[in-house]
Amino acid sequence: MSSSARPHPRSTRSSADELAAELEGVRAENRQLQQALASHAVVDQAVGVLTVLGQIPPGDGFTVLREVSQHTNVKLVQVAEEVLEHGQGAALLDVLVGEVHAALARQAGAAASF
């Protein structure tokens, strides 16, 4: 084997470093996607709870979550988690109670006006 056919030690190290960095990037993206998938499931379940408890159309449940999140400055997934716990008998956080009722009333009124 000629010396020109062998990879230079520095280029091999650089290539290994690049692969390690790429692997870490893929792992980080995988963690983010897993978290997003779990959050999506929580939000979907909370929409179902709001649909039943608020007697609103399914499409309006997400609107309620979004409005409550925006008006209370609480992350959407945290609002969804609280709604799920409420659906299982826990009290809603004080900061959410009024906003949930107001958002449900807005959606119920919008549905009734059709």
Secondary structure, 3 states (H helix, E strand, C coil): CCCCCCCCHHHHHHHHHHHHHHHHHHHHHHHHHHHHHHHHHHHHHHHHHHHHHCCCCHHHHHHHHHHHHHHHCCCHHHHHHHHHHHHCCCCCCHHHHHHHHHHHHHHHHHHHCC
